[in-house]
Amino acid sequence: LYVSPNFMVGAYAQGDGKDLGHALEFRSGLELGYEFSDAQRASVAFNHISNASIGEKNPGAETLLFNYSVPLGGLFK
């Protein structure tokens, strides 16, 4: 089992999507997963995105993700 916290800063443009209130956004999250003996991984992750109240609006957004990773092994040797 593994736990992986994460933090990221990014730029955002609204387009046709949700107005997050500012061009600068921050994402923080936590991933909990399991690595199998053949190096494949299955995990679930939760992230929160917000502008940390640097904009007039700060509605934020959350994501819940399921990840399954398969190593490419010898493809790039």
C-alpha positions as protocol buffer text, in pm:
chain_id: "A"
residue {
  index: 1
  type: LEU
  ca { x: 0 y: 0 z: 0 }
}
residue {
  index: 2
  type: TYR
  ca { x: 108 y: 357 z: -53 }
}
residue {
  index: 3
  type: VAL
  ca { x: -17 y: 707 z: 27 }
}
residue {
  index: 4
  type: SER
  ca { x: 85 y: 998 z: -192 }
}
residue {
  index: 5
  type: PRO
  ca { x: 0 y: 1359 z: -99 }
}
residue {
  index: 6
  type: ASN
  ca { x: 24 y: 1618 z: -377 }
}
residue {
  index: 7
  type: PHE
  ca { x: 16 y: 1994 z: -434 }
}
residue {
  index: 8
  type: MET
  ca { x: 22 y: 2185 z: -761 }
}
residue {
  index: 9
  type: VAL
  ca { x: -10 y: 2544 z: -883 }
}
residue {
  index: 10
  type: GLY
  ca { x: -160 y: 2605 z: -1225 }
}
residue {
  index: 11
  type: ALA
  ca { x: -318 y: 2854 z: -1464 }
}
residue {
  index: 12
  type: TYR
  ca { x: -690 y: 2841 z: -1540 }
}
residue {
  index: 13
  type: ALA
  ca { x: -904 y: 2986 z: -1821 }
}
residue {
  index: 14
  type: GLN
  ca { x: -1281 y: 2958 z: -1781 }
}
residue {
  index: 15
  type: GLY
  ca { x: -1392 y: 2887 z: -2138 }
}
residue {
  index: 16
  type: ASP
  ca { x: -1737 y: 2722 z: -2130 }
}
residue {
  index: 17
  type: GLY
  ca { x: -1672 y: 2559 z: -1790 }
}
residue {
  index: 18
  type: LYS
  ca { x: -1710 y: 2659 z: -1428 }
}
residue {
  index: 19
  type: ASP
  ca { x: -1587 y: 3006 z: -1321 }
}
residue {
  index: 20
  type: LEU
  ca { x: -1325 y: 2933 z: -1054 }
}
residue {
  index: 21
  type: GLY
  ca { x: -1274 y: 3304 z: -983 }
}
residue {
  index: 22
  type: HIS
  ca { x: -908 y: 3359 z: -1075 }
}
residue {
  index: 23
  type: ALA
  ca { x: -647 y: 3261 z: -1333 }
}
residue {
  index: 24
  type: LEU
  ca { x: -417 y: 3121 z: -1062 }
}
residue {
  index: 25
  type: GLU
  ca { x: -543 y: 2799 z: -900 }
}
residue {
  index: 26
  type: PHE
  ca { x: -404 y: 2557 z: -644 }
}
residue {
  index: 27
  type: ARG
  ca { x: -469 y: 2184 z: -624 }
}
residue {
  index: 28
  type: SER
  ca { x: -406 y: 1971 z: -318 }
}
residue {
  index: 29
  type: GLY
  ca { x: -491 y: 1607 z: -280 }
}
residue {
  index: 30
  type: LEU
  ca { x: -424 y: 1262 z: -150 }
}
residue {
  index: 31
  type: GLU
  ca { x: -389 y: 931 z: -335 }
}
residue {
  index: 32
  type: LEU
  ca { x: -422 y: 591 z: -167 }
}
residue {
  index: 33
  type: GLY
  ca { x: -317 y: 291 z: -370 }
}
residue {
  index: 34
  type: TYR
  ca { x: -183 y: -59 z: -395 }
}
residue {
  index: 35
  type: GLU
  ca { x: 110 y: -179 z: -608 }
}
residue {
  index: 36
  type: PHE
  ca { x: 86 y: -538 z: -728 }
}
residue {
  index: 37
  type: SER
  ca { x: 390 y: -769 z: -754 }
}
residue {
  index: 38
  type: ASP
  ca { x: 410 y: -706 z: -1132 }
}
residue {
  index: 39
  type: ALA
  ca { x: 429 y: -325 z: -1070 }
}
residue {
  index: 40
  type: GLN
  ca { x: 71 y: -257 z: -1183 }
}
residue {
  index: 41
  type: ARG
  ca { x: -108 y: -12 z: -954 }
}
residue {
  index: 42
  type: ALA
  ca { x: -468 y: 61 z: -854 }
}
residue {
  index: 43
  type: SER
  ca { x: -550 y: 372 z: -656 }
}
residue {
  index: 44
  type: VAL
  ca { x: -818 y: 620 z: -558 }
}
residue {
  index: 45
  type: ALA
  ca { x: -741 y: 992 z: -531 }
}
residue {
  index: 46
  type: PHE
  ca { x: -926 y: 1297 z: -398 }
}
residue {
  index: 47
  type: ASN
  ca { x: -826 y: 1651 z: -501 }
}
residue {
  index: 48
  type: HIS
  ca { x: -949 y: 2001 z: -413 }
}
residue {
  index: 49
  type: ILE
  ca { x: -892 y: 2294 z: -651 }
}
residue {
  index: 50
  type: SER
  ca { x: -927 y: 2653 z: -532 }
}
residue {
  index: 51
  type: ASN
  ca { x: -778 y: 2999 z: -577 }
}
residue {
  index: 52
  type: ALA
  ca { x: -706 y: 3031 z: -201 }
}
residue {
  index: 53
  type: SER
  ca { x: -935 y: 3338 z: -187 }
}
residue {
  index: 54
  type: ILE
  ca { x: -705 y: 3555 z: -400 }
}
residue {
  index: 55
  type: GLY
  ca { x: -1000 y: 3619 z: -635 }
}
residue {
  index: 56
  type: GLU
  ca { x: -1338 y: 3781 z: -567 }
}
residue {
  index: 57
  type: LYS
  ca { x: -1502 y: 3439 z: -599 }
}
residue {
  index: 58
  type: ASN
  ca { x: -1361 y: 3112 z: -471 }
}
residue {
  index: 59
  type: PRO
  ca { x: -1612 y: 2833 z: -540 }
}
residue {
  index: 60
  type: GLY
  ca { x: -1352 y: 2557 z: -556 }
}
residue {
  index: 61
  type: ALA
  ca { x: -1398 y: 2216 z: -713 }
}
residue {
  index: 62
  type: GLU
  ca { x: -1337 y: 1860 z: -601 }
}
residue {
  index: 63
  type: THR
  ca { x: -1245 y: 1549 z: -797 }
}
residue {
  index: 64
  type: LEU
  ca { x: -1257 y: 1183 z: -702 }
}
residue {
  index: 65
  type: LEU
  ca { x: -1048 y: 964 z: -932 }
}
residue {
  index: 66
  type: PHE
  ca { x: -985 y: 593 z: -979 }
}
residue {
  index: 67
  type: ASN
  ca { x: -650 y: 514 z: -1141 }
}
residue {
  index: 68
  type: TYR
  ca { x: -516 y: 189 z: -1283 }
}
residue {
  index: 69
  type: SER
  ca { x: -157 y: 195 z: -1411 }
}
residue {
  index: 70
  type: VAL
  ca { x: 22 y: -66 z: -1619 }
}
residue {
  index: 71
  type: PRO
  ca { x: 401 y: -28 z: -1654 }
}
residue {
  index: 72
  type: LEU
  ca { x: 529 y: -17 z: -2012 }
}
residue {
  index: 73
  type: GLY
  ca { x: 836 y: -220 z: -1913 }
}
residue {
  index: 74
  type: GLY
  ca { x: 1071 y: -290 z: -2201 }
}
residue {
  index: 75
  type: LEU
  ca { x: 905 y: -61 z: -2455 }
}
residue {
  index: 76
  type: PHE
  ca { x: 1158 y: 218 z: -2394 }
}
residue {
  index: 77
  type: LYS
  ca { x: 1481 y: 25 z: -2337 }
}
